[in-house]
C-alpha cells in the first residue's frame, strides 16, 4: 500500500491521546450511570433505551477511533491500544491508521446500502403531523402493556384508545410500526415493512432520526468516534421527546409529559420535533459525506459506489 493515499492527517502521540481522553470523558456522561444501574439491576426508561434497543456495548461510544484518513503517531507499538491492532487497522513505520483496503466487499455493500437509505430518507418530505402517536398505538386496546413493569399509563385505557381513534395515524417507521398493538395495525395509513424502508422513511420521523446512531455504529470505525457520539447525543434527545409524548407516567424519573392529547401538547411536540429534525438533517448529511469518502477510497464494483 502507498501510505500517502491512506491518510491525509497525522496526529502525534500526545495529541491523539488527549483527544481520546476527552472523548472518553464526554461519553462517560452517558455510560457511567447506565453501568451503575446495570450493576444494581435497575432500569431507566429514557436513558437506558439506546443501550437496550440497539445491540451495541457501552464501550462503543467510549473508545475513540480517529476515522478514515487520520494516522496516529507512536514511538513504541506497545503503547497502542488493542483496538488499533485489529483487522481494520494497518501499521506502517511509526504510524497507525484505519485502512480502507481492509474493507471487504461485503462490508462495503453494507455501507453502500446504509448510504442509499440515508440519502432516500433525506430526500423525502418530512412529516410533522404524527405527534408521537406510535407509542400510543403500541398500547391501543392492549391486552398487555409493553412497559407495564416499568411504568403505568398516565391516562385511563379508554382515553388512550379514544385518542388513537380520533387522530390520523401516519407512522412511516417499520421498527416502530411492528410494535403496534394488533388492533392498531390497520389504523395506520401506511403499512411500512423492512423491505419498503427506502420508500417510507422520512426526515421528520423521531425513530428514523434516532436510527442515525445505529447507522453510524454500523459504519465504525471508518466514520470516527466524533460523529458517532454526535448521533448518540441526538438520539438521547429524541428518546426523551419520544417518552415525554408517550402515554406512560414517568414522573418517578422526573419526566414532564408532552400532553399530545391536547392541542397545546401537539404544538409543543411538533416544535421540538422540527428542532431535532433540523439537527438530524445536518448529521445525516455528514454521515452521507463520510460514507461517500469511504466508498470512493478503494476500487469497488460500480453498483456499490455512490
Steps between C-alpha positions, in 0.01 A plus 500: 500500500617851427467674839448841340158386376392349833473818708509877466563596862752385760445543873793480737484256789425756772242673280290195423535371855351828621217485246420142603494595868265795442274280290492236773398755762222635275369151432512408868241770563259254334647165600608539864151510650382225264780272621410566861133429436591171332708404801201574727251326270312825436367653180428852375231522228666791322874489566547123462291454188775551243719243673218245499327570169822515299725194553827684560718498813546814706867491405410571138449869569770517768802375303621756249576420136644769270312402185627451147774734384663564838830334598610467861864542587679291763854411611438160657241258354430380854342837575231447237162392643386157391219642286756659267662164435181346365419380152387841374824679585845496344837603642772641280812623672393706798151570371170316554189566293162358405570327171219505243682231303390265778134578438349185354255513212229375737573784743509749216164370383355563843638853510367564149154383607508722809605794288215441255244483782630820657488677164147378429384609846659842457320556168151422629253762621504508883182421690447718808141397561553158662518650852669192645187286478705187430557451874125526559425256217722248676259489794173545309239265646800307621457176685851550632683832546858476371664699778249433777770359728693824467231767493119522504289689248437862600150492350221240527504240222173627352647850457810356332277304264279801430798712398620236253153475350468877464832573328663405170778247560783551249799306630763449227760308702491122467665424832253719690202372301580136572443562871148636448226314683338269245173697512689818409683362196217556247447855633838613370464671163836354396599137535881522515708185472869426522511479121338840445728707722648688205149602391357588843761640736494878516709766679231618741471158664629483857597135462668541160705784648578292808624227265782728387684361802442145374625579151802684641576202724485266201744731320769483765792536521506664158295810583677571830373533855433873486209458260383187681473690828315785328235256375476344846444837666222579255345156547481570874309822437266321262435221750423763764235657275369156407438409864374840610233474229413140590195388701723380786524662842873564539475747789708259712797603284411868491379481139251777420249381237426664168124453503431427137139425591460882509546758221765675709691176547489422129641844420773450757585159354516630143723792599748268668473243221589766243799619703638148534431422134714799401788362708444154352506639145844645566633178652352288221676725249830449684451125514419479129812705418716274718360188338560650157865551589535147633339337196710706259824422681554164332406314180148366530235368260310786340176401672657565843626847419294808589 
